[in-house]
């Protein structure tokens, strides 16, 4: 039985790997073509290719569920097409035992996904975006329509970019008084974190009062705040680029400040429940091979897998934003498609028995 499990697992693993390579290759080609449309004097073909290379771990992570679904359909479909599954069943091997053999390489895939989400993707994606921002230039004067906002007490802070190592570009600070009147505004081209404080370069401050408006320009300045470079590293990336632990920490931070953290909790539950997402899609694949797709061509199996993956992704993409708009828990929005996949797979497997 051990050899049989190894044979099934190897067949499925090779199929999943092949599907992942094909999808990843197409994704990389389209991404490079898309980046070439943003070229300017400082952002040429070499920089665009480097950007896409840095984002490869994130692209692998995004395609794991889809690759597991289609790969399992192809791998098990190959065994079904050569009547090997029929021989296994005739020899007394249960569907549950075959399903467990399929799940063994999938568990390894899940472990790889968790490692990528926690340790690799946040670093590589932020490095990619930082390098691209530097290559495109104009970090100091990108305007308020880009960059990020955050609040620190009575101040609202906007910055265009944050680079690893404690560097900020294009910082604008708006300070409000007790009655929500604007007291002063300060803009600095750059800021460097050193000795527990931010050192501002080329700053311009404007103070407002009932009698006059006063402006002051400084080549160097000090910004005393409790906001650390580590906190900026959580704010700057998109929520989808943060690790599960960072999403948890920043979500709790926003909750304590009374701010809306629903976007971060949605991404947290997506990443935390990704193992269940992959397992549910694999269960659907197994149930299809033993059920309605047992005697069809490989092309039809691949097509069905693609359709199921698109439907699953569309359902998740609809429920996720709906939870933000209508206020129901993001956990529910992530769990409903997973539960539906498990239910469909379970019903089809019961019929197959």
C-alpha beads as a LAMMPS data file, in Angstrom:
LAMMPS data file: protein, C-alpha beads

353 atoms
352 bonds

1 atom types
1 bond types

-500.0 500.0 xlo xhi
-500.0 500.0 ylo yhi
-500.0 500.0 zlo zhi

Masses

1 110.0

Atoms # bond

1 1 1 0.000 0.000 0.000
2 1 1 2.887 2.364 0.665
3 1 1 4.103 1.967 -2.918
4 1 1 0.594 2.611 -4.189
5 1 1 0.352 5.815 -2.131
6 1 1 3.734 6.926 -3.466
7 1 1 2.664 6.212 -7.045
8 1 1 -0.593 8.162 -6.742
9 1 1 1.082 11.003 -4.888
10 1 1 3.913 11.268 -7.430
11 1 1 1.478 11.313 -10.354
12 1 1 -0.612 14.047 -8.758
13 1 1 2.435 16.084 -7.665
14 1 1 3.932 16.044 -11.163
15 1 1 0.600 17.112 -12.682
16 1 1 0.158 19.943 -10.162
17 1 1 3.732 21.100 -10.765
18 1 1 3.267 21.061 -14.535
19 1 1 0.023 23.044 -14.326
20 1 1 1.645 25.553 -11.956
21 1 1 4.587 26.065 -14.318
22 1 1 2.295 26.648 -17.303
23 1 1 0.093 29.134 -15.433
24 1 1 3.100 30.897 -13.909
25 1 1 4.826 31.169 -17.281
26 1 1 1.786 32.786 -18.888
27 1 1 1.346 35.089 -15.895
28 1 1 4.975 36.246 -16.097
29 1 1 4.762 36.928 -19.844
30 1 1 1.575 38.990 -19.464
31 1 1 3.063 40.832 -16.471
32 1 1 6.200 41.818 -18.405
33 1 1 4.111 43.057 -21.323
34 1 1 1.983 45.061 -18.895
35 1 1 5.030 46.600 -17.193
36 1 1 6.543 47.632 -20.521
37 1 1 3.593 49.982 -20.922
38 1 1 4.876 52.018 -17.929
39 1 1 8.406 52.546 -19.242
40 1 1 10.012 55.966 -18.969
41 1 1 13.543 57.347 -18.703
42 1 1 14.345 55.561 -15.440
43 1 1 12.161 52.491 -15.861
44 1 1 13.315 50.454 -18.844
45 1 1 13.013 46.822 -19.926
46 1 1 15.650 45.590 -17.471
47 1 1 13.902 47.259 -14.520
48 1 1 10.520 45.913 -15.644
49 1 1 11.872 42.361 -15.840
50 1 1 13.516 42.733 -12.413
51 1 1 10.197 43.940 -10.990
52 1 1 8.353 40.899 -12.353
53 1 1 11.071 38.540 -11.077
54 1 1 10.712 39.959 -7.564
55 1 1 6.935 39.344 -7.705
56 1 1 7.258 35.664 -8.754
57 1 1 6.824 34.273 -5.186
58 1 1 3.594 36.239 -4.840
59 1 1 2.361 34.965 -8.194
60 1 1 3.128 31.376 -7.165
61 1 1 1.183 31.865 -3.942
62 1 1 -1.832 33.260 -5.783
63 1 1 -1.966 30.312 -8.202
64 1 1 -1.562 27.454 -5.687
65 1 1 -5.281 26.731 -5.269
66 1 1 -6.070 26.856 -8.975
67 1 1 -3.032 24.708 -9.810
68 1 1 -3.987 22.131 -7.184
69 1 1 -7.513 21.881 -8.590
70 1 1 -6.548 21.470 -12.257
71 1 1 -3.438 19.419 -11.467
72 1 1 -5.384 16.890 -9.399
73 1 1 -7.961 16.583 -12.153
74 1 1 -5.220 15.946 -14.718
75 1 1 -3.271 13.526 -12.510
76 1 1 -6.224 11.465 -11.367
77 1 1 -7.718 11.725 -14.853
78 1 1 -4.567 10.150 -16.271
79 1 1 -4.923 7.230 -13.846
80 1 1 -8.602 6.921 -14.731
81 1 1 -7.876 7.059 -18.472
82 1 1 -5.468 4.113 -18.219
83 1 1 -7.986 2.180 -16.058
84 1 1 -5.547 2.183 -13.128
85 1 1 -8.161 3.646 -10.802
86 1 1 -10.555 0.883 -11.865
87 1 1 -7.940 -1.758 -11.045
88 1 1 -7.290 -0.141 -7.656
89 1 1 -10.980 -0.133 -6.805
90 1 1 -11.341 -3.749 -7.974
91 1 1 -8.412 -4.699 -5.715
92 1 1 -10.315 -3.347 -2.727
93 1 1 -8.687 0.074 -2.380
94 1 1 -11.318 2.471 -1.054
95 1 1 -11.995 5.939 -2.427
96 1 1 -11.010 7.341 0.950
97 1 1 -7.600 5.678 0.736
98 1 1 -7.033 7.068 -2.766
99 1 1 -8.149 10.512 -1.607
100 1 1 -5.678 10.386 1.282
101 1 1 -2.878 9.449 -1.133
102 1 1 -3.816 12.478 -3.229
103 1 1 -3.857 14.739 -0.168
104 1 1 -0.292 13.882 0.885
105 1 1 1.448 15.985 -1.809
106 1 1 -1.268 18.620 -1.369
107 1 1 -0.268 18.953 2.314
108 1 1 3.258 19.759 1.155
109 1 1 1.803 22.333 -1.251
110 1 1 -0.151 23.882 1.630
111 1 1 3.017 24.085 3.748
112 1 1 4.835 25.834 0.897
113 1 1 1.958 28.299 0.594
114 1 1 2.023 29.125 4.315
115 1 1 5.789 29.668 4.226
116 1 1 5.497 31.934 1.182
117 1 1 2.693 33.991 2.736
118 1 1 4.467 34.507 6.048
119 1 1 8.144 34.857 5.185
120 1 1 8.710 35.416 1.448
121 1 1 5.888 37.251 -0.341
122 1 1 5.768 40.343 1.971
123 1 1 9.515 40.892 1.510
124 1 1 9.696 40.295 -2.242
125 1 1 6.558 42.277 -3.112
126 1 1 7.621 45.274 -1.019
127 1 1 11.112 45.145 -2.537
128 1 1 9.577 45.029 -6.016
129 1 1 7.334 48.035 -5.371
130 1 1 10.134 50.018 -3.713
131 1 1 12.541 49.406 -6.607
132 1 1 9.851 50.348 -9.100
133 1 1 8.998 53.541 -7.214
134 1 1 12.658 54.550 -7.118
135 1 1 13.090 53.807 -10.835
136 1 1 10.006 55.829 -11.770
137 1 1 11.191 58.730 -9.590
138 1 1 9.114 61.718 -8.411
139 1 1 8.689 60.196 -4.946
140 1 1 8.786 63.593 -3.276
141 1 1 6.085 65.177 -5.451
142 1 1 3.756 62.313 -6.347
143 1 1 0.675 64.193 -5.080
144 1 1 -2.090 63.312 -2.642
145 1 1 -3.885 61.080 -5.131
146 1 1 -1.197 58.411 -4.602
147 1 1 0.688 57.132 -1.556
148 1 1 -0.850 56.302 1.811
149 1 1 -2.622 58.017 4.714
150 1 1 -2.467 57.298 8.434
151 1 1 -3.430 59.000 11.690
152 1 1 -1.281 59.781 14.725
153 1 1 -3.254 61.485 17.480
154 1 1 -4.302 64.921 16.212
155 1 1 -2.232 64.562 13.054
156 1 1 -3.168 63.105 9.681
157 1 1 -0.093 62.018 7.766
158 1 1 0.303 61.380 4.055
159 1 1 3.444 59.927 2.482
160 1 1 4.201 58.962 -1.083
161 1 1 6.490 55.992 -0.452
162 1 1 8.255 54.124 2.342
163 1 1 11.473 52.267 1.608
164 1 1 12.991 49.541 3.763
165 1 1 15.654 50.839 6.144
166 1 1 13.487 53.597 7.610
167 1 1 13.179 56.030 4.688
168 1 1 10.068 58.022 3.758
169 1 1 9.437 60.205 0.712
170 1 1 6.964 63.037 0.273
171 1 1 5.646 63.427 3.864
172 1 1 2.783 65.824 4.536
173 1 1 1.547 66.322 8.125
174 1 1 -1.787 68.003 8.922
175 1 1 -2.197 68.987 12.593
176 1 1 -5.675 69.784 13.950
177 1 1 -6.645 71.509 17.186
178 1 1 -9.150 70.530 19.832
179 1 1 -12.078 71.898 17.806
180 1 1 -10.894 70.214 14.615
181 1 1 -9.474 73.396 13.148
182 1 1 -6.364 73.099 11.005
183 1 1 -3.454 74.574 12.982
184 1 1 -0.453 73.842 10.761
185 1 1 0.719 71.853 7.751
186 1 1 4.244 70.613 7.167
187 1 1 5.697 69.046 4.031
188 1 1 9.103 67.325 3.854
189 1 1 10.738 65.834 0.801
190 1 1 12.369 62.970 2.698
191 1 1 12.670 61.509 6.202
192 1 1 15.236 59.112 7.661
193 1 1 14.704 57.211 10.920
194 1 1 17.702 57.500 13.265
195 1 1 18.120 57.403 17.048
196 1 1 14.400 56.819 17.735
197 1 1 13.257 59.863 15.759
198 1 1 12.605 60.902 12.178
199 1 1 15.011 63.403 10.612
200 1 1 13.233 65.563 8.018
201 1 1 14.990 66.955 4.952
202 1 1 13.884 70.107 3.100
203 1 1 10.725 70.720 5.107
204 1 1 8.259 73.600 4.750
205 1 1 5.769 74.381 7.525
206 1 1 2.744 76.689 7.351
207 1 1 0.972 77.764 10.564
208 1 1 -2.548 79.185 10.609
209 1 1 -4.127 81.561 13.098
210 1 1 -6.991 84.044 13.077
211 1 1 -4.612 86.972 12.532
212 1 1 -1.941 85.655 10.152
213 1 1 -0.426 82.760 8.219
214 1 1 3.244 82.038 8.903
215 1 1 5.543 79.944 6.725
216 1 1 8.899 78.472 7.642
217 1 1 11.392 76.478 5.558
218 1 1 14.112 74.282 7.030
219 1 1 16.827 72.169 5.504
220 1 1 16.789 69.850 8.541
221 1 1 14.085 69.111 11.084
222 1 1 13.024 66.583 13.722
223 1 1 9.742 64.702 13.821
224 1 1 9.056 63.140 17.191
225 1 1 6.462 60.351 16.927
226 1 1 5.796 56.856 18.216
227 1 1 5.320 55.601 14.648
228 1 1 8.190 53.248 13.865
229 1 1 9.562 52.116 10.484
230 1 1 8.073 48.694 11.240
231 1 1 4.589 50.218 11.422
232 1 1 5.115 52.038 8.122
233 1 1 6.144 48.705 6.593
234 1 1 2.668 47.425 7.508
235 1 1 0.810 50.439 6.148
236 1 1 2.574 50.946 2.826
237 1 1 1.943 47.572 1.111
238 1 1 -1.489 46.523 -0.011
239 1 1 -3.237 44.320 2.574
240 1 1 -2.870 41.373 0.168
241 1 1 0.942 41.777 0.337
242 1 1 1.179 41.502 4.125
243 1 1 1.894 38.306 6.042
244 1 1 -0.858 36.738 8.197
245 1 1 0.955 37.757 11.403
246 1 1 1.329 41.354 10.160
247 1 1 -2.331 41.487 9.168
248 1 1 -3.270 40.259 12.645
249 1 1 -1.055 42.854 14.360
250 1 1 -2.150 45.785 12.212
251 1 1 -5.822 44.756 12.336
252 1 1 -5.721 44.816 16.134
253 1 1 -3.845 48.124 16.051
254 1 1 -6.587 49.733 13.934
255 1 1 -9.308 48.211 16.130
256 1 1 -7.736 49.744 19.236
257 1 1 -7.651 53.156 17.523
258 1 1 -11.303 52.783 16.505
259 1 1 -10.521 52.793 12.774
260 1 1 -11.897 50.531 10.066
261 1 1 -9.750 47.375 9.783
262 1 1 -12.155 45.265 7.713
263 1 1 -9.883 45.209 4.625
264 1 1 -7.049 43.810 6.706
265 1 1 -9.221 41.223 8.462
266 1 1 -10.565 40.072 5.096
267 1 1 -7.054 39.414 3.800
268 1 1 -6.084 37.823 7.126
269 1 1 -8.870 35.240 6.894
270 1 1 -8.130 34.601 3.220
271 1 1 -4.534 33.739 4.032
272 1 1 -5.261 31.883 7.253
273 1 1 -7.903 29.720 5.572
274 1 1 -5.936 29.141 2.371
275 1 1 -5.102 25.559 3.444
276 1 1 -8.849 24.835 3.650
277 1 1 -9.325 26.550 0.276
278 1 1 -6.790 24.252 -1.394
279 1 1 -8.158 21.167 0.371
280 1 1 -11.734 21.983 -0.675
281 1 1 -10.754 22.473 -4.332
282 1 1 -8.801 19.195 -4.298
283 1 1 -11.835 17.434 -2.829
284 1 1 -13.958 18.757 -5.688
285 1 1 -11.347 17.474 -8.152
286 1 1 -11.356 14.005 -6.567
287 1 1 -15.145 13.840 -6.519
288 1 1 -15.352 14.855 -10.181
289 1 1 -12.898 12.145 -11.259
290 1 1 -14.847 9.450 -9.429
291 1 1 -18.153 10.963 -10.517
292 1 1 -19.241 12.898 -13.608
293 1 1 -15.760 13.186 -15.215
294 1 1 -14.686 9.582 -14.842
295 1 1 -14.773 8.701 -18.539
296 1 1 -14.207 11.980 -20.355
297 1 1 -11.159 13.348 -22.180
298 1 1 -8.290 15.183 -20.474
299 1 1 -9.186 18.376 -22.317
300 1 1 -12.700 18.344 -20.875
301 1 1 -11.310 17.738 -17.384
302 1 1 -8.959 20.718 -17.721
303 1 1 -11.783 22.882 -19.042
304 1 1 -14.031 21.841 -16.146
305 1 1 -11.261 22.570 -13.659
306 1 1 -10.766 26.032 -15.119
307 1 1 -14.503 26.760 -14.915
308 1 1 -14.717 25.536 -11.301
309 1 1 -11.687 27.648 -10.378
310 1 1 -13.154 30.743 -12.022
311 1 1 -16.512 30.239 -10.284
312 1 1 -14.802 29.782 -6.914
313 1 1 -12.617 32.874 -7.379
314 1 1 -15.563 34.956 -8.582
315 1 1 -17.627 33.925 -5.563
316 1 1 -14.787 34.871 -3.218
317 1 1 -14.243 38.177 -5.020
318 1 1 -17.948 39.002 -4.712
319 1 1 -18.418 37.991 -1.080
320 1 1 -15.215 39.684 0.130
321 1 1 -16.117 43.256 -0.936
322 1 1 -19.749 42.565 0.027
323 1 1 -18.638 41.939 3.611
324 1 1 -16.949 45.359 3.610
325 1 1 -20.051 47.086 2.220
326 1 1 -22.790 45.302 4.168
327 1 1 -20.854 44.751 7.369
328 1 1 -21.052 40.984 7.855
329 1 1 -17.881 39.267 9.160
330 1 1 -15.055 38.778 6.622
331 1 1 -14.561 35.305 8.122
332 1 1 -17.985 34.327 6.776
333 1 1 -17.217 35.760 3.330
334 1 1 -14.084 33.616 3.072
335 1 1 -15.611 30.484 4.595
336 1 1 -18.788 30.256 2.477
337 1 1 -17.093 29.301 -0.858
338 1 1 -14.894 26.785 0.998
339 1 1 -17.912 25.189 2.672
340 1 1 -19.756 24.983 -0.670
341 1 1 -16.794 23.184 -2.264
342 1 1 -16.598 20.698 0.590
343 1 1 -20.367 20.103 0.379
344 1 1 -20.316 19.515 -3.385
345 1 1 -17.314 17.213 -3.132
346 1 1 -18.830 15.224 -0.264
347 1 1 -22.139 14.695 -2.066
348 1 1 -20.453 13.550 -5.296
349 1 1 -18.161 11.149 -3.403
350 1 1 -21.117 9.632 -1.557
351 1 1 -22.842 9.011 -4.893
352 1 1 -19.674 7.476 -6.325
353 1 1 -19.584 4.906 -3.534

Bonds

1 1 1 2
2 1 2 3
3 1 3 4
4 1 4 5
5 1 5 6
6 1 6 7
7 1 7 8
8 1 8 9
9 1 9 10
10 1 10 11
11 1 11 12
12 1 12 13
13 1 13 14
14 1 14 15
15 1 15 16
16 1 16 17
17 1 17 18
18 1 18 19
19 1 19 20
20 1 20 21
21 1 21 22
22 1 22 23
23 1 23 24
24 1 24 25
25 1 25 26
26 1 26 27
27 1 27 28
28 1 28 29
29 1 29 30
30 1 30 31
31 1 31 32
32 1 32 33
33 1 33 34
34 1 34 35
35 1 35 36
36 1 36 37
37 1 37 38
38 1 38 39
39 1 39 40
40 1 40 41
41 1 41 42
42 1 42 43
43 1 43 44
44 1 44 45
45 1 45 46
46 1 46 47
47 1 47 48
48 1 48 49
49 1 49 50
50 1 50 51
51 1 51 52
52 1 52 53
53 1 53 54
54 1 54 55
55 1 55 56
56 1 56 57
57 1 57 58
58 1 58 59
59 1 59 60
60 1 60 61
61 1 61 62
62 1 62 63
63 1 63 64
64 1 64 65
65 1 65 66
66 1 66 67
67 1 67 68
68 1 68 69
69 1 69 70
70 1 70 71
71 1 71 72
72 1 72 73
73 1 73 74
74 1 74 75
75 1 75 76
76 1 76 77
77 1 77 78
78 1 78 79
79 1 79 80
80 1 80 81
81 1 81 82
82 1 82 83
83 1 83 84
84 1 84 85
85 1 85 86
86 1 86 87
87 1 87 88
88 1 88 89
89 1 89 90
90 1 90 91
91 1 91 92
92 1 92 93
93 1 93 94
94 1 94 95
95 1 95 96
96 1 96 97
97 1 97 98
98 1 98 99
99 1 99 100
100 1 100 101
101 1 101 102
102 1 102 103
103 1 103 104
104 1 104 105
105 1 105 106
106 1 106 107
107 1 107 108
108 1 108 109
109 1 109 110
110 1 110 111
111 1 111 112
112 1 112 113
113 1 113 114
114 1 114 115
115 1 115 116
116 1 116 117
117 1 117 118
118 1 118 119
119 1 119 120
120 1 120 121
121 1 121 122
122 1 122 123
123 1 123 124
124 1 124 125
125 1 125 126
126 1 126 127
127 1 127 128
128 1 128 129
129 1 129 130
130 1 130 131
131 1 131 132
132 1 132 133
133 1 133 134
134 1 134 135
135 1 135 136
136 1 136 137
137 1 137 138
138 1 138 139
139 1 139 140
140 1 140 141
141 1 141 142
142 1 142 143
143 1 143 144
144 1 144 145
145 1 145 146
146 1 146 147
147 1 147 148
148 1 148 149
149 1 149 150
150 1 150 151
151 1 151 152
152 1 152 153
153 1 153 154
154 1 154 155
155 1 155 156
156 1 156 157
157 1 157 158
158 1 158 159
159 1 159 160
160 1 160 161
161 1 161 162
162 1 162 163
163 1 163 164
164 1 164 165
165 1 165 166
166 1 166 167
167 1 167 168
168 1 168 169
169 1 169 170
170 1 170 171
171 1 171 172
172 1 172 173
173 1 173 174
174 1 174 175
175 1 175 176
176 1 176 177
177 1 177 178
178 1 178 179
179 1 179 180
180 1 180 181
181 1 181 182
182 1 182 183
183 1 183 184
184 1 184 185
185 1 185 186
186 1 186 187
187 1 187 188
188 1 188 189
189 1 189 190
190 1 190 191
191 1 191 192
192 1 192 193
193 1 193 194
194 1 194 195
195 1 195 196
196 1 196 197
197 1 197 198
198 1 198 199
199 1 199 200
200 1 200 201
201 1 201 202
202 1 202 203
203 1 203 204
204 1 204 205
205 1 205 206
206 1 206 207
207 1 207 208
208 1 208 209
209 1 209 210
210 1 210 211
211 1 211 212
212 1 212 213
213 1 213 214
214 1 214 215
215 1 215 216
216 1 216 217
217 1 217 218
218 1 218 219
219 1 219 220
220 1 220 221
221 1 221 222
222 1 222 223
223 1 223 224
224 1 224 225
225 1 225 226
226 1 226 227
227 1 227 228
228 1 228 229
229 1 229 230
230 1 230 231
231 1 231 232
232 1 232 233
233 1 233 234
234 1 234 235
235 1 235 236
236 1 236 237
237 1 237 238
238 1 238 239
239 1 239 240
240 1 240 241
241 1 241 242
242 1 242 243
243 1 243 244
244 1 244 245
245 1 245 246
246 1 246 247
247 1 247 248
248 1 248 249
249 1 249 250
250 1 250 251
251 1 251 252
252 1 252 253
253 1 253 254
254 1 254 255
255 1 255 256
256 1 256 257
257 1 257 258
258 1 258 259
259 1 259 260
260 1 260 261
261 1 261 262
262 1 262 263
263 1 263 264
264 1 264 265
265 1 265 266
266 1 266 267
267 1 267 268
268 1 268 269
269 1 269 270
270 1 270 271
271 1 271 272
272 1 272 273
273 1 273 274
274 1 274 275
275 1 275 276
276 1 276 277
277 1 277 278
278 1 278 279
279 1 279 280
280 1 280 281
281 1 281 282
282 1 282 283
283 1 283 284
284 1 284 285
285 1 285 286
286 1 286 287
287 1 287 288
288 1 288 289
289 1 289 290
290 1 290 291
291 1 291 292
292 1 292 293
293 1 293 294
294 1 294 295
295 1 295 296
296 1 296 297
297 1 297 298
298 1 298 299
299 1 299 300
300 1 300 301
301 1 301 302
302 1 302 303
303 1 303 304
304 1 304 305
305 1 305 306
306 1 306 307
307 1 307 308
308 1 308 309
309 1 309 310
310 1 310 311
311 1 311 312
312 1 312 313
313 1 313 314
314 1 314 315
315 1 315 316
316 1 316 317
317 1 317 318
318 1 318 319
319 1 319 320
320 1 320 321
321 1 321 322
322 1 322 323
323 1 323 324
324 1 324 325
325 1 325 326
326 1 326 327
327 1 327 328
328 1 328 329
329 1 329 330
330 1 330 331
331 1 331 332
332 1 332 333
333 1 333 334
334 1 334 335
335 1 335 336
336 1 336 337
337 1 337 338
338 1 338 339
339 1 339 340
340 1 340 341
341 1 341 342
342 1 342 343
343 1 343 344
344 1 344 345
345 1 345 346
346 1 346 347
347 1 347 348
348 1 348 349
349 1 349 350
350 1 350 351
351 1 351 352
352 1 352 353
